[in-house]
Amino acid sequence: MKNSEKPSATKAANTNDSVPNNASAIVEPASDATTELRGLFIDSLKDIYWAENALVGALPKMAANATAASLASAIKEHHAVTQNQITRLEKVFEIVGEKAEGKKCEAMAGLLKEGDSILEETVPGAVRDAGIIAASQKIEHYEIATYGTLVAFAKTLGENDAAKLLTQTLAEEKEADCLLNDVALNAVNIVAAE
């Protein structure tokens, strides 16, 4: 290996600039931090409510940029499903006696920003479609994790009616992930690899 090919310690150190070295440090809670599982449950509902509303705004752009008809169709279908999920979340808020309101979901905001980056960094066609699927599946996996947690919280809190509604949404998110996977494996990824 030539001297110029050796990785420099400075360059390696710079790649981890955004990773804190004190990851094990104790974090002091905010003065208004929740102390009960119910508070965490409500906070998580607000988070996913914001996320679903943001996703409703982003899905048409994703569909418009997809070139595979099967992908565009899947995204459009999920747009309608997501609108129903928002209505269902509003019912959950009502069941638990809370106002339906959102709290910015930093995770979804980041995932949507990443999706925009994929659109900017790929040309229209199968490779962009593969990127749209990748971004969409990351979103679905986040939603699956969130709804799974919300169902568990609801059951623990004795909010069985809310748990039933959240379980319906969890099943829809899993179905959307499977559909995206099928589109990727049976069409888009094959064309993108050519």
Backbone bond lengths (Angstrom), bond angles and torsions (degrees), N, CA, C in turn:
res aa  C-N    CA-C-N  psi(-1)  N-CA   C-N-CA  omega(-1)  CA-C   N-CA-C  phi
1 M - - - 1.457 - - 1.520 108.06 -
2 K 1.311 115.88 129.91 1.453 120.59 177.75 1.512 108.90 -71.64
3 N 1.306 115.24 156.08 1.460 120.94 179.52 1.525 111.32 -57.82
4 S 1.335 116.77 -37.68 1.470 120.13 -178.79 1.530 111.89 -71.83
5 E 1.348 117.65 -16.59 1.452 120.97 -179.68 1.523 113.55 -90.04
6 K 1.333 116.70 -12.27 1.456 119.82 -179.48 1.526 109.78 -72.54
7 P 1.319 116.10 135.33 1.469 117.57 177.56 1.514 109.90 -66.54
8 S 1.300 115.17 135.45 1.463 118.08 179.87 1.514 109.71 -85.48
9 A 1.305 115.48 148.84 1.464 120.96 178.66 1.520 110.24 -63.72
10 T 1.331 116.10 -35.31 1.463 120.18 179.78 1.520 110.45 -65.86
11 K 1.318 116.73 -45.34 1.453 120.09 -179.10 1.528 110.39 -63.44
12 A 1.325 117.84 -43.40 1.461 121.36 179.52 1.522 110.69 -63.20
13 A 1.321 116.55 -39.34 1.467 119.71 -179.96 1.522 110.65 -66.86
14 N 1.325 117.67 -35.62 1.458 120.95 -178.28 1.526 112.95 -69.59
15 T 1.319 118.64 -25.62 1.461 119.99 -178.91 1.517 111.78 -70.00
16 N 1.302 117.80 -18.35 1.465 121.57 -179.14 1.520 112.56 -108.53
17 D 1.344 116.88 20.66 1.460 119.89 -177.39 1.521 113.26 -57.91
18 S 1.330 117.17 -33.09 1.464 119.58 -176.49 1.527 112.87 -84.66
19 V 1.317 118.22 -7.29 1.456 121.42 179.44 1.522 108.68 -92.63
20 P 1.337 116.98 118.52 1.459 118.86 -178.67 1.523 111.16 -69.41
21 N 1.319 115.55 142.11 1.455 120.91 178.50 1.523 111.65 -80.21
22 N 1.311 117.50 -16.61 1.459 121.26 -176.96 1.525 111.33 -102.38
23 A 1.329 116.91 44.18 1.465 121.63 -176.34 1.527 112.10 -60.57
24 S 1.311 117.70 -22.63 1.460 119.79 -178.72 1.529 112.34 -94.90
25 A 1.320 117.80 6.20 1.459 120.98 -179.34 1.529 110.28 -68.52
26 I 1.306 116.50 144.42 1.462 122.08 177.93 1.522 108.81 -72.75
27 V 1.321 116.47 133.53 1.462 122.42 -179.96 1.517 108.45 -100.78
28 E 1.288 115.95 128.03 1.464 121.08 176.98 1.524 108.53 -81.93
29 P 1.322 117.93 130.73 1.466 119.62 -179.33 1.523 111.94 -70.78
30 A 1.327 114.89 155.04 1.461 120.67 175.12 1.525 108.79 -67.00
31 S 1.302 116.26 160.14 1.465 120.09 -177.50 1.522 112.44 -63.72
32 D 1.344 117.17 -25.30 1.463 120.22 179.89 1.533 112.42 -102.49
33 A 1.325 117.19 19.95 1.459 121.44 -177.87 1.524 110.96 -63.76
34 T 1.326 115.80 143.00 1.456 120.54 -179.40 1.523 110.88 -71.09
35 T 1.310 114.95 148.24 1.465 120.42 -179.34 1.524 111.90 -115.88
36 E 1.332 117.10 -3.89 1.459 120.84 -175.92 1.520 110.83 -129.13
37 L 1.336 115.97 154.89 1.457 121.08 178.94 1.522 111.11 -60.38
38 R 1.320 117.51 -36.55 1.468 120.33 179.38 1.527 110.43 -59.63
39 G 1.313 117.09 -42.03 1.460 120.33 178.21 1.522 111.86 -62.23
40 L 1.321 116.42 -40.67 1.461 120.96 177.91 1.528 110.41 -66.30
41 F 1.327 116.36 -38.98 1.465 122.02 177.19 1.529 110.60 -61.01
42 I 1.319 117.51 -49.18 1.469 121.75 -179.63 1.525 110.28 -63.81
43 D 1.316 116.98 -42.91 1.459 121.45 178.59 1.533 110.54 -60.50
44 S 1.330 115.79 -40.92 1.467 120.57 179.09 1.525 111.43 -68.36
45 L 1.332 116.98 -35.66 1.474 120.28 174.73 1.530 110.53 -62.26
46 K 1.328 116.44 -43.38 1.469 120.39 179.39 1.527 110.64 -62.92
47 D 1.309 115.81 -38.52 1.459 122.60 -179.79 1.535 110.74 -62.98
48 I 1.337 116.59 -49.45 1.465 119.20 -177.91 1.528 111.05 -73.64
49 Y 1.311 117.72 -27.15 1.467 120.82 176.02 1.531 109.52 -64.30
50 W 1.327 116.67 -43.78 1.472 120.91 175.89 1.531 109.09 -63.12
51 A 1.330 116.19 -43.95 1.466 121.11 -177.04 1.525 111.42 -61.31
52 E 1.327 116.79 -45.25 1.466 119.78 -179.01 1.525 111.00 -65.84
53 N 1.318 117.58 -39.06 1.466 120.53 177.53 1.523 111.12 -65.15
54 A 1.324 117.17 -39.51 1.466 120.68 177.42 1.527 110.26 -65.81
55 L 1.327 115.86 -38.42 1.461 120.30 -179.57 1.525 111.47 -66.14
56 V 1.325 117.62 -38.50 1.470 121.05 176.76 1.527 110.24 -57.06
57 G 1.325 116.44 -36.00 1.456 120.04 178.14 1.520 113.41 -73.88
58 A 1.325 117.49 -28.28 1.460 121.86 -175.11 1.531 113.67 -89.45
59 L 1.318 117.50 -29.58 1.471 120.07 -174.63 1.532 114.27 -59.79
60 P 1.333 120.11 -41.29 1.475 118.17 178.57 1.538 113.00 -59.56
61 K 1.308 117.33 -36.24 1.466 120.93 177.94 1.522 110.47 -65.49
62 M 1.338 116.05 -41.08 1.460 119.82 179.06 1.532 110.26 -64.11
63 A 1.334 116.07 -43.93 1.469 120.25 179.73 1.531 111.02 -63.49
64 A 1.316 116.63 -40.68 1.467 121.07 -178.83 1.523 111.67 -65.25
65 N 1.331 117.60 -27.52 1.454 121.57 -178.16 1.523 113.49 -93.78
66 A 1.321 117.13 -5.00 1.465 120.99 177.39 1.522 108.87 -82.46
67 T 1.329 116.60 138.47 1.461 119.77 178.41 1.522 112.14 -100.88
68 A 1.327 118.00 -27.24 1.469 120.94 177.19 1.524 108.41 -74.92
69 A 1.323 115.63 125.59 1.466 120.38 -178.45 1.522 111.48 -58.89
70 S 1.330 117.33 -37.55 1.467 120.57 -179.50 1.526 111.44 -65.63
71 L 1.319 117.21 -35.41 1.465 120.96 178.59 1.519 110.64 -72.34
72 A 1.317 117.27 -47.20 1.467 120.60 178.78 1.524 110.48 -58.62
73 S 1.320 116.53 -41.20 1.459 121.67 179.58 1.527 110.99 -64.64
74 A 1.311 117.07 -43.99 1.468 121.42 179.73 1.525 110.97 -61.76
75 I 1.324 116.36 -40.92 1.466 120.33 -179.79 1.525 110.26 -68.46
76 K 1.321 117.03 -43.52 1.466 120.38 178.86 1.526 110.86 -62.02
77 E 1.317 116.30 -41.09 1.467 120.30 178.14 1.532 110.42 -63.06
78 H 1.327 115.74 -41.94 1.468 118.57 -179.21 1.530 111.23 -69.84
79 H 1.320 117.52 -26.06 1.461 120.47 175.54 1.526 109.75 -60.01
80 A 1.333 116.65 -46.80 1.472 120.94 178.39 1.526 110.68 -64.68
81 V 1.327 117.03 -40.31 1.469 121.70 178.40 1.528 109.80 -62.57
82 T 1.326 116.77 -42.24 1.468 121.21 -179.13 1.526 110.82 -63.84
83 Q 1.328 117.19 -38.73 1.467 119.65 176.85 1.526 110.45 -61.47
84 N 1.328 117.37 -39.76 1.466 121.19 176.22 1.528 111.30 -66.91
85 Q 1.316 116.42 -34.35 1.466 120.46 178.70 1.525 110.76 -65.91
86 I 1.311 116.65 -36.13 1.466 120.59 177.06 1.532 109.59 -63.92
87 T 1.317 116.18 -44.92 1.467 120.52 177.19 1.532 110.00 -60.29
88 R 1.317 116.29 -41.62 1.465 120.91 178.98 1.529 110.78 -63.80
89 L 1.330 116.84 -41.05 1.470 120.19 177.06 1.532 110.75 -61.43
90 E 1.316 116.25 -38.59 1.470 119.59 177.91 1.524 110.84 -62.29
91 K 1.333 116.76 -35.48 1.469 120.74 174.98 1.531 110.53 -67.03
92 V 1.328 116.54 -38.77 1.471 120.00 178.02 1.527 109.93 -62.40
93 F 1.328 117.06 -45.52 1.466 120.10 177.02 1.530 109.93 -56.45
94 E 1.324 116.38 -44.28 1.462 120.76 -179.73 1.533 110.63 -62.16
95 I 1.327 116.78 -44.26 1.466 121.43 -179.23 1.530 111.17 -59.57
96 V 1.328 116.40 -40.99 1.468 119.68 -177.13 1.524 112.41 -88.77
97 G 1.353 116.76 4.31 1.455 120.75 174.97 1.517 115.19 74.73
98 E 1.317 116.09 32.96 1.464 120.96 -179.70 1.528 109.98 -123.80
99 K 1.319 115.31 154.60 1.459 121.56 175.11 1.530 108.63 -75.05
100 A 1.327 116.09 136.14 1.463 120.22 177.10 1.520 109.09 -74.70
101 E 1.307 115.50 107.98 1.466 120.87 177.50 1.514 109.26 -147.04
102 G 1.304 114.72 150.58 1.446 120.31 -178.27 1.513 113.01 -96.97
103 K 1.300 114.00 155.89 1.470 123.32 172.48 1.526 104.48 -129.27
104 K 1.309 117.32 128.69 1.464 120.17 -173.89 1.514 111.09 -49.67
105 C 1.315 114.38 126.42 1.456 122.80 178.30 1.532 107.88 -95.60
106 E 1.317 115.57 103.10 1.464 120.33 -178.13 1.522 111.80 -62.64
107 A 1.331 116.70 -33.27 1.466 119.80 179.40 1.524 110.71 -64.31
108 M 1.329 117.02 -49.15 1.472 119.87 -179.92 1.527 110.41 -65.73
109 A 1.317 117.07 -40.30 1.463 119.82 178.16 1.528 109.90 -57.69
110 G 1.319 116.96 -42.18 1.461 121.45 178.49 1.520 112.56 -66.95
111 L 1.322 116.48 -41.83 1.467 120.31 178.94 1.528 111.44 -64.91
112 L 1.320 116.57 -40.17 1.468 119.56 178.11 1.525 111.33 -67.65
113 K 1.317 116.51 -37.33 1.469 120.59 176.69 1.532 109.98 -63.98
114 E 1.317 115.79 -40.64 1.466 120.07 177.57 1.530 110.38 -63.32
115 G 1.328 116.25 -39.37 1.467 119.98 176.96 1.517 111.82 -61.47
116 D 1.331 116.45 -41.62 1.468 120.25 176.45 1.525 110.96 -62.00
117 S 1.321 116.62 -39.42 1.466 120.84 178.72 1.523 111.49 -62.17
118 I 1.329 115.48 -40.19 1.470 119.09 178.65 1.522 110.13 -62.06
119 L 1.327 117.29 -41.37 1.471 120.16 178.37 1.518 110.74 -62.08
120 E 1.319 117.04 -41.14 1.457 121.44 -178.41 1.524 112.31 -70.95
121 E 1.323 116.86 -27.79 1.466 121.09 -173.21 1.526 114.06 -97.96
122 T 1.334 117.05 3.70 1.469 120.46 179.64 1.525 109.73 -132.24
123 V 1.323 115.15 150.76 1.458 119.44 176.41 1.528 108.56 -88.24
124 P 1.338 117.24 153.48 1.466 119.32 178.66 1.525 111.28 -55.16
125 G 1.312 115.36 139.18 1.461 121.42 179.98 1.513 111.19 138.72
126 A 1.312 115.66 -163.80 1.465 121.52 -172.91 1.526 113.28 -63.76
127 V 1.326 117.56 -36.22 1.465 119.08 179.83 1.525 110.24 -66.93
128 R 1.337 117.03 -42.72 1.468 119.57 175.97 1.527 109.90 -62.47
129 D 1.326 116.57 -41.29 1.468 119.58 178.12 1.527 110.83 -59.24
130 A 1.329 116.27 -42.59 1.472 119.73 177.88 1.532 109.92 -61.37
131 G 1.319 117.35 -38.71 1.463 121.05 176.97 1.517 112.22 -66.74
132 I 1.325 117.12 -39.31 1.466 121.38 177.77 1.529 109.46 -62.73
133 I 1.327 116.23 -42.19 1.463 119.70 178.27 1.528 110.12 -63.72
134 A 1.322 116.83 -44.27 1.468 119.66 179.61 1.527 110.81 -59.38
135 A 1.325 116.33 -46.44 1.469 120.31 179.28 1.524 110.86 -63.45
136 S 1.332 116.11 -41.32 1.466 121.05 -179.25 1.523 111.25 -65.83
137 Q 1.319 116.97 -39.38 1.467 119.19 179.48 1.523 111.66 -69.25
138 K 1.314 117.63 -33.65 1.464 119.27 174.26 1.520 110.01 -61.23
139 I 1.320 116.02 -41.71 1.469 120.97 177.69 1.523 109.87 -63.10
140 E 1.327 116.75 -47.13 1.466 120.19 179.83 1.527 111.18 -60.21
141 H 1.302 117.35 -41.65 1.467 120.12 -179.66 1.527 111.07 -65.37
142 Y 1.310 116.67 -37.98 1.471 119.95 175.11 1.522 110.05 -62.32
143 E 1.330 116.04 -44.95 1.460 119.85 -179.08 1.530 111.27 -66.35
144 I 1.318 117.61 -39.90 1.458 120.88 177.39 1.527 110.16 -60.01
145 A 1.314 116.98 -45.39 1.473 120.22 178.51 1.523 110.92 -62.55
146 T 1.313 116.53 -42.87 1.466 120.48 -178.40 1.515 111.82 -66.02
147 Y 1.327 116.94 -48.93 1.462 119.02 -178.79 1.526 111.67 -67.44
148 G 1.312 117.91 -35.01 1.466 120.31 175.34 1.514 111.00 -59.67
149 T 1.321 116.31 -43.40 1.463 121.56 177.99 1.522 110.72 -65.62
150 L 1.330 116.91 -44.26 1.467 120.51 -179.69 1.529 111.44 -61.98
151 V 1.323 117.50 -39.62 1.468 120.72 177.26 1.524 109.71 -61.67
152 A 1.323 116.48 -45.67 1.472 120.32 179.50 1.524 111.09 -61.99
153 F 1.333 117.27 -44.54 1.466 120.58 177.98 1.528 110.65 -60.86
154 A 1.333 116.36 -46.90 1.469 120.68 -177.93 1.527 110.77 -59.86
155 K 1.308 116.97 -44.77 1.468 120.40 178.93 1.522 111.07 -62.33
156 T 1.316 116.65 -44.59 1.463 121.05 179.92 1.518 111.21 -61.53
157 L 1.332 116.34 -36.80 1.461 121.59 -178.67 1.529 112.86 -83.61
158 G 1.320 117.62 0.34 1.459 120.95 -179.43 1.516 113.76 75.85
159 E 1.323 116.82 16.93 1.475 122.22 178.67 1.524 107.98 -91.72
160 N 1.324 115.94 67.81 1.467 121.37 -173.41 1.517 113.60 -66.41
161 D 1.337 118.00 -36.31 1.465 119.74 177.57 1.532 110.53 -65.93
162 A 1.314 116.00 -40.44 1.464 120.08 176.54 1.525 110.19 -65.01
163 A 1.325 116.70 -40.76 1.472 121.21 179.86 1.528 110.68 -60.46
164 K 1.345 117.28 -39.78 1.466 120.54 179.60 1.523 110.85 -63.01
165 L 1.327 116.91 -44.08 1.469 120.17 179.60 1.530 111.03 -66.13
166 L 1.309 116.89 -42.28 1.463 121.05 179.93 1.530 111.00 -66.63
167 T 1.327 116.96 -32.81 1.466 121.48 177.27 1.526 110.58 -66.09
168 Q 1.333 117.15 -36.57 1.473 120.42 176.00 1.522 110.49 -60.78
169 T 1.328 115.68 -44.59 1.467 119.40 -179.81 1.523 110.54 -66.85
170 L 1.320 117.05 -40.38 1.466 120.72 177.65 1.531 110.26 -57.21
171 A 1.318 117.24 -43.91 1.470 121.10 179.08 1.531 110.94 -63.06
172 E 1.326 117.16 -39.79 1.471 120.67 178.86 1.523 111.46 -65.33
173 E 1.325 116.88 -38.49 1.473 119.84 179.78 1.532 110.27 -67.42
174 K 1.321 116.62 -39.00 1.466 120.06 177.25 1.528 110.57 -65.27
175 E 1.326 116.46 -39.81 1.468 121.38 178.21 1.530 110.48 -63.69
176 A 1.329 117.44 -41.94 1.468 121.25 178.88 1.529 110.60 -63.02
177 D 1.320 116.84 -40.55 1.461 121.13 178.59 1.527 110.47 -62.75
178 C 1.328 117.08 -43.59 1.468 121.03 178.49 1.526 111.44 -63.24
179 L 1.328 116.61 -41.00 1.458 121.06 179.26 1.533 110.47 -62.81
180 L 1.320 116.52 -45.40 1.471 120.45 177.94 1.528 110.71 -61.14
181 N 1.315 115.98 -40.50 1.461 120.71 179.22 1.528 110.56 -62.62
182 D 1.330 116.75 -42.91 1.465 120.60 178.13 1.529 111.48 -62.87
183 V 1.332 117.07 -43.84 1.466 120.59 178.84 1.528 109.81 -61.19
184 A 1.327 116.37 -41.43 1.465 120.09 -179.42 1.523 111.37 -65.62
185 L 1.323 116.31 -51.53 1.467 120.35 -173.04 1.522 113.52 -73.71
186 N 1.322 117.79 -31.49 1.466 120.72 -175.26 1.517 114.31 -96.26
187 A 1.323 117.75 -7.74 1.463 118.49 -177.56 1.520 112.93 -146.92
188 V 1.321 116.11 -70.79 1.464 121.72 -167.53 1.524 112.79 -59.90
189 N 1.323 117.89 -51.48 1.469 119.66 -176.21 1.524 111.51 -63.86
190 I 1.324 117.52 -34.16 1.458 121.13 179.32 1.526 110.26 -64.28
191 V 1.325 116.93 -46.69 1.468 121.35 179.13 1.521 110.12 -67.03
192 A 1.330 117.42 -40.07 1.470 121.18 -179.10 1.528 111.68 -63.82
193 A 1.320 117.19 -30.22 1.468 120.91 -178.15 1.523 112.93 -79.43
194 E 1.331 117.70 -14.30 1.475 120.90 -177.89 1.501 113.22 -72.05
